[in-house]
Amino acid sequence: MDGWCWQGNAFAACRDVPLTDRGFRYGMSIFESFPVEEGAATHLGAHLERLRKACEIHRWTCHEEALAQIDPQLRQLRTTGWARLYVTAGDGAPTDPNTGGRTFLFVEPRARTPADKYHLAIAEETCHPLFGGMKSANYWANLHQLQRARERDADEALLFNERAELVSACCANVFLVQNGMVRTPGLECGARDGVIRERVLARIRVEETSLFVHDVRAAEEIFVTNSWIGVMPAASVERRSLASQEVARSLKNLL
């Protein structure tokens, strides 16, 4: 994995995160992730806007000079893989303002050979989305549920909040299709404001609403979305086969 840290006027290569950084110590960091092919980042502008918005909402320092150098940095190195861009709270006490943080860019070599459809499980534990589903380093709960799903031979798990509302999959947003109507959890349910989610909403008619287990069990089609897999149709949910993949297939070019 290659990594760089913003030094105030340029990115410098780095292999680690300081132990004093609150992003490491307490998970106090905001991130966006996106695929990179030969130095070209997919939908980079949309990801940067989400990072800026998250920093603004939580009153974090956002180093615009660093964000402006992400595209040149990647293109100069012509790197390929899965990129993560982090803004951390930096050093300090837990209650100090988040005004002196660090900006990290990491690129993980990863081949783009995902499955053509997913098998889904329903998570056994309640999901408690942080800050309305904001992408932060506090990802352990989601990854724990993903590990449990893989133990059950599923590719992903559907998460539900304390109100029993569908939130998302562990690492993706989720859409249900029933009687020709496409529906997805609203952001107020804890869904992430993802780039591919936004592109689906712009392309077809989607109802953003509260959804529950009975909606999942009644769905004719389910698909999940994120910036790595794009639009991924589900072959089954809790071992119940889903015959339709029509809507997902029609959206496959959104990545």
N, C-alpha and C positions, 0 to 999 in steps of 0.2 A: 504494500500500500504506500502510495506517495502522499506526502502532506506538506502544507505550507502554512505559515502564520504571518499575519499582517504586522509589519514593523513600523508603521507610520507613514512610510513613503513607498513601500514595495513589499511583495510577499517574499519570505525567505523559507528555504526548506526546513522542515522540522520532522522529528520522528516521535514526539511525545507531547503530552500536555503537562504543564507544571502542576505539581501536587498542591500548590497553593491556590489554584484556580477553582472558584466555586462551581464552575461547570463540571469539574471532576468530583469535587468534594460533596456537593449537594444536588447535582443534577440540574443546576441553574444555567441552562443554555437553551437557545432557540435554534432550530435548524430547518433547512430545506434540502431535499435530495432530488437528483435528476440524472438521467443517463447522458454520457458523453461519448461521441463517436469521432475519432480522429480530431479531437480538439473542439468539436462543435457540440455545445450543450443544448439539449432539447428543451424548448419553452423556457429558456433562462430568464427572460424578462418577467414572465409571470411568477416564477419562483422568487425572484428578487423582490417583487412587489409584495408578496406574502411575508417575506422576512421583514421588510420595512414596516408593514402594518403591525406585525406581532411586536416589534420593538417599540413602536409608537404606543400601542395599547398598554404595554407594561412599563413604559417610560425608561427604556434601555437606550444606551448610546448605540447608534447605528453608524458605522464608519463608511460614509458614502464613497470615500476615495478607494476603500478596499473593494466595495461592490463593483465599482467602475472598472476594476482591474481583473475581475473574475474571467470575463470572456477573453481578454488578451492573454492572460496567464495560461488558460487551457489551450488556446489556439497555438501559442508559441511552442508548447510542449507536445502538441498533437496527441494528447493522451486519450485512451479509450477505457471506459469502465463505468462505474457507479460513483457519482460525486456526491459528497455531503458538505454543505456549507454551514458552519456553526458560528453563532455569536454567543459568547459566554458572558457571565456576570463578572469575570475577572477575579482578582484577589480581593480579600477583605473579609469582614465579619458577615454572618448571615443576614443581618439587618441593614448593612451599608447600602447606599444607593448603587444601582447598576449602571454607573456612568464611566467606568474605566475598563470595560471588558476587552476580550480578545476576539479576533476573527480568524477562524481556521477553515482551510479548504483541504479536504481529503479526497483521493480518488482510489477506489478499490478495483483492481482488475476483476472483471466479471463477464462471462460470455452471455450473450443475449440468446439463450436457448430455453425459454420458459415452456411449460406445458401448454397445450392448446385448450385445455379446460381444467377446472378445479373441482375437487370433491370437498364439500363443506361440512363442518361440524357446528354444533351449537355449544358455545362455551358454558361450562358448568358454574362459573363464578361470576358475580356481578361486576360490571365494569364501572369505574368511577373516573370519567374523563377529566383531566386537569385543564382548567381555564378554557372550557368549552371546546376541548379537542385540539388545542394548540400543539404544534409539534415541538416537544421539548425532549431533553435527554432522559426524562422520567418515563422510560419505555419498558421497564421490566415487567409490569403487569401484563401488557399486551404480549410480550415475548413468552411469558410463562404460559399463557393460554395457547399461543401458537405451538409451543413445544408439546402441550397436552394434546392438541389436535393432531400433530404428526404421529404421536404414539397411537392414535386411533386410525392411522392411515388416511387422514384427511390433509388437504393442502392448506386450508385456512379454517378459522373459526369465527362465527358470528357472535358479536358482543352485545349485551343488553345492560342498560343502566339500572339504577335503583328504582326507577318507575316502571321497569320491565319493558322499556322502549328499546327497539333496535338502535344501536349506535353506529356500528361499522363492522368490518372484519378487523383482525388484529393489525394488519399492515395495509389496509385498503378500505376505500368506501364501498358501499353496497347498494344495489338497485334491485327491486322486485318488479316482476311483470305479472299482472293478473287481469284477465278479460281485456287485454289490449292496452291497459293503463300502466305506465311506468311510474313507480314511486320510489322515493329514497328518503332516509332520515334527514330532518332539517338540522341545521347547524346547532340549534338550541338543544337538540338531543345529544350532542357531543360529537357529531360527524365532523371530519376535518374539511377545511376549505381547500380541497385539493385542486390542482391544475386540471387533471383529466376529468374530475367531477364537474368542474366548471364548463369544460368543453362539451360534455354530454348534455348539460342543462341548456347550452346554447344551440345544440344541434336538434334536439327532439323535445317534445312536450313531456315534462316530468313534474309530478306533484311532490313537493317537499312536505313531509308530514310525519306524525308519530306512527310507527309500525311495531307490531308485537309478534310473539312466537306464532300465533295462529295465522298471521299474514305470511310468515315464512313458510309455514306448512301448507298453505293454500296456493302459494306462488306457482305459476306455470313455468316461469323462467327467472333465474337469478344471475346477475353478473357483478363482478367486483372490479374496481379501478384503482390504479395508482400509476405513478410516472415510470415505473419499471416494466410492469406487465401490460400497461395500456388498459384495454377493456378485455377482461377475462371471463368467458361464460362458465357457468357452473354445470357440471355433469350430474351432480347429486347434492342433496343436503340431508344429513343424517341417514345416509344410504338410500334415500328415496330418489329415484332417477327423475331427472328433469328432461323432458323430451325436447323442449324448445330452446333454441339458442339464436333465434331469428334476430332479435333486437341487438344483442351483443355482436353478432357477426356483421350487422350493418354498420356498426360503429367502430370496427377494428382499425380503421385508418386514422383514429383520433390521436394516436401517440405522436 
